[in-house]
Amino acid sequence: MVKGMVAEDHTTTDAVQVRVEGTVGRLTLNRPRAINALNAEMVDALRSALDAWAADPGIETVILDGAGDRGLCAGGDVVAMHSDAVSGGTGILDFWRAEYLLNDAISRFPKPYVAIMDGIVMGGGVGVSAHGNTRVVTERSRIAMPETGIGFVPDVGGIFLLARALGEIGTHLALTAGQMDGADAIALGFADHFVHSSALPDLVADIVAEGPDAIGRYAETPPPATLLEERPWIDEVYAAATVEEIAERLGRRTEPAAQAAATALAAKSPVALKATLRSLREARESGSLQAVLDQDFRAVSHALRSHDLAEGIRAQVIDKDRNPQWSPASLAEVSDAMVAAYFAPVEHELGLAAQDGPVG
């Protein structure tokens, strides 16, 4: 049932609505025309609110959602990435640093953090939701780490989650930029509860009135996870040691989904594919999200100066010709040294793995 919501405090910025309703802190990403894509203002507003609420005994729960009906968050500010990539600027590094610190803070938030992952949740949207402790998806959820399509590598700790997905499904999603629906997300550890989108207003109202236990009244059994049905061929293909062998194995498969994956893989940046595979394999051995975020910062610091990031964003977002000219153009031309550069130490390391303690 719907409970009345009493707003005790409201703060509205251009890009994030921050308010308190009873004992619940509400965060609404508020750039619906951009599917709530993150910018520096939004990251700062989210972090400031979480730091304050973590230490506030009057706040018992936090709810994150997105304005509009298209999705929670479509990712980060790729136009700013492109601007720095082509100009030699470094401002986007400050954004990434703040974003990854926010991802870490969300993962360690000491109270229920309810992320409403309705609609499109990609890239940076995964970072502000899937590291939380209470994650709600719907029949409209479309969740992905699409970075290889713009010559980038999955960041915001997404590799940490993909590396721990069942079998080799995370490898498949990381390399092909494939999407999960809500059922897939629950099966693969990206979400916890399946709620029909029509029930979300009532769900939020009841969480405000009663706390997060109210989710149990709305949660439904999700439909079968499509990606689990594809797991036999996925596990066989993506267990290969190299991207070249993965591509070769895909080429031998007759399943329609495998053929679609082969086509998707062939369109991605060769160097980004190889760096992503190494990142994922190393993340399986990592003991923490923090170590993965440290590596993410090294990888994106290198990618910013690479050819493929600027070219990928140009082709997909700026000119929209969907015809990136990758360099190197083939997997065979990508050397071990090119891949190793994504893992080399950088100036002003993030250093999260060396830190400990709760947020706030």
N, C-alpha and C positions, 0 to 999 in steps of 0.2 A: 504494500500500500504506500501511497505517497505521503510523506511527512512534510510539514511546513519547514521552510528554511529561514533562519533568522540571521541576517548578515550583521555581524558586529563591527566589521571594519572592511573597507574597500580601498584598494589602491589600483588604479588603472594606468598602465603605461601604453605607449603606442603599440607595443608588440606582445606584451604579456599582461594578463589580468591577474593580480595578486590580491586575494581577500581572505578573510576569516569568517566562517559561518559556524557558530557554536564552538565546538572543539576541533573543527576541521579546517585545515589550511587548503585553500583552493588555488590552483594554478591552471590558467587557461592560456595556451598559446594562441595568439590573436593576430595572425596574418593569413586569414582564410584565402585570399586571392593567390597567395604563394604556397598554399597547402601548409601554412604555418612553418615554412622553412626557417631554420635557426639563423640568427645573426648575433653579433656580439652583445647587443643590448639585451636580447632574450636570455642568453647564457648568464650574463651578470645578474639579471633579475631573478632567475631561477635559483642561482647559487646563494644570493643574498637572503632570499626567503627561506630556503632550506636551512641555512646556517642559523637563522634566527629561530625557526620553529623547532629545530633539534634541541635547543636549549630552553624552550618555552614549555613549562609544565601544563599550560592551558591548551596546548595543541596536542591532540592525541592521534590524529590521522592526517595524511596529506592525500589529496586527489589531484592528478594531472589529467587534463583533457585538452582538446583542440577546438577552436572555433570553426564554424562552417560544417558542411556535410561531406567534405572530400577526404578528410583524414586527420590523424593526430599531427603528423609532421613528415614532410617529404624529404628532409635531409638538411644539409648545411648550405651556406651561401656560396654556391659554385661560381657565381659571377665575381665575387671578391677573390676567390682562388685564382680564376683566370687572369684577373687584373694583375695580381702579384706575380703570377707565373710568367707573364709576357713582359712585365716591366722590371723584374728583378726586385720587387718589393718584398717586405717581410711581415707586413701587418697581419696576414692570415695565420702566421705562426703563433701570434698572441691569442688569436681566436681559438686555434686548436688546443693550445695549452690550457686555456680557461675551460674549454669544452671537455677535455679529458679529466680535468680536476672535478668538474661537475659530474661526469659519469662515475667517477670514484666515490664522490660524496653520496650519490644516489644509491650505489651498491652497499654503502655502510650506514644508510640512514636508520636511526635507531627506533623508528616508529613505523606503523603501517604506511606504505607508500603505494597508493592505488593508481596505477597507470591504465587509462582507458584507451586501448590500442585499436580504436575503430577506424576503418578505412585505410588509407595509405600510411604506412609506417616504414620509412626507409632511411638508411644511413644514419644521420644524426638523430632521427626519430627513434631508432632502435636504442641509441645510447641513452636517451632520457626516459626510456620506458622499460626495456627488457632487463636492465640491471636492477630494477626495483624488486621488492619482495612480494607484491600483490599485483598481478598483471591480468587484465581482462581483455579478451578478444571477442569479436563478433563474426557473423556471417559475411560482413563486408571487409574484414581485415585483409590487407595485402602487405606482407612484411618481407623486406629484402635488404640485402647489402649489395647495391648495384655498382660498386666502385670500379670493377675491372672494365666496365663499358666506357669509362671516361679516362682510361689510362692511369687509374689510381689503385690503391689497395684498400680492402675493407679496414675501417678504423673504428673509433669509439668503443673499442673492446668487443666489437662484433665477432672477431675471430675467436675470442675466448669462448663465446657461446657456440659458434659453429664447430669448433674443434671438439666440443663435448656432445654434439648431437649424435644420434644413433648411427652406428656404422660409419659409412662414408658420405652420408647425406649432406653433412656440413661442407665437405669438400666440393661436392657437386654444386651446392648453392653459392659457395664463395667464388668458384671459378666462372660459372655461367651467369652469375647475377640473378639466379632464379628466385621466384617468389614463393612464399608460404601463405596458405590461407590460415584461418583461425585454428582449424583442427590440426594442421601441420605444426603450427607454432606451439601448441600445447604438447604434442607428441615429441617435439624436438627440444623442449626446454626453454622456449622463448616466452611462454605464457602459462597461466595457471587456471583461468576460468573462462568458460564460453557462455556469453550472454547475448541474447538477441538484441540487435541495435534498437529496436522499438522500445525496449525496456530500460534503456540507459538513463533517461531522465528520472524515472522512478528509482532506479538503482542508486543514483547519486544522491537523491533526496533522502533515501533511507540510510545510506552511509552517514550522511550528515546528522540524521536524527538518532541513529542507533550504533554507529560504528561499522567497521568492515565485516563483522559477522553477518551483516545483512546480505552480503554477496551470495551466501549459501542458498537463499530463497530464489535467486534469479539464475543461478548457474545451471546450465543444461548439459547433458551429455553431448559432446561434439560429434559431428558426423565422422565417418572413417577418414583417416589421414591419407590423402592420395600419395604423398611421398613415401609413406611406409609400404604401400602396395608396389612401388617401384624399387624398393630397396634391394632385391636380389641382383638386378643388373647394375645398380648404382654401386653396390659394395664391390662387385667384381671389377668394374671399370676403374673406379677411383682409388683402389688399393695400389695402383701402379706407382712406381717410384718417381716418375717424371711427367711433366705436362705432355711431352711428346708421346709417351706411351699411353697416357690417358686418351689423347686425341685419336691414336691409332686403334685403341680398343673400342672407343665410341663408333668409329667408322665401320666396325665389324658387326655392330648390333643392329637388329631389325625392329626393335620396339620403337614406335612413333616418338615416345618421349626421349629415347636415347638419340634418335636422329635429330630431334629438335635441339638437344643439348650439344650435339656435334656442330650444328650450324651456329649456335650461340657462342660456343668456344672459339670458333674460327673468326668471329667478328671482334674479339676482345684484344686488348693490347698484349702482345707476346711477353714483354718484360713484366707487365703488371701480373700476368698469369703466373709466371715463374716466382715472382716475389711473394705473391699471395699463397701459393702452395707451400713454399718454405715457411712462411709466417704461420700458417695453420698447423703444419707438422710440428713446429717448435712450440706452438701454444699448447699442444697436447701434452708436452712435457713440463709446461710451466705450472707452478703451483698456485698462481693467483691472477686475478683480473688486473691487478696493479702492474705486474710484470708485463702483461700484454699491452697495457696502455703505454708503458714506457717504450716498448718496441714500436707501437703505433706512431709515437711522436718521432722516433728516428726515421721510420719509413716515410711519413708525410713530409718531413723536412727535406729528405732527398727528392721525393716525388715533385715537390714544388719547383725544383730546378731542372726537372726532366722535360724532354720533348713531349712525351705522350700525355701528360696531364693537361698542358695547354691545348694540345691538339684535340684531345678527347672532348674537353669542354667546348671548344670551338665547334666541333662537328655535331655534338648532341644538343648544345644549349644556345650557343651564340648564333652561328649560321644555320644550324639545324639541317645541314645537308645529309647527316647520318652517314658520312663517308670519311671517317678518320684515316689519315695516312700515318700509320704507326712507324716508329723508328726505334729499334730494328723492326722490320716488316714481317719477320718469320721467327718461329721458336728456335730454329737452328742457329739464327744469328745472335741470339741472346747468350752472352758469355756468363760464366760463373761470377766474374768480377762485377758485371752489371747488376746481378742479383745481390751480391754481397754488399754493394753500396747502400742498399736499403736497410741494412742491419748494422752499419757502422755507427759508432758513437757520434753524437752531435754536440755542438755548443749549447750550454744551458739545458742539460738533460732534464727530463721531467722528474725522474727520481722517486716515483711513487712506491716502488717495491722496497725502498729503503726506509719508508715511513710506516708508522703503525698508529693505531688509536682511532676512536670514533670520530665521526664528523661533528662539527659544531664547536 
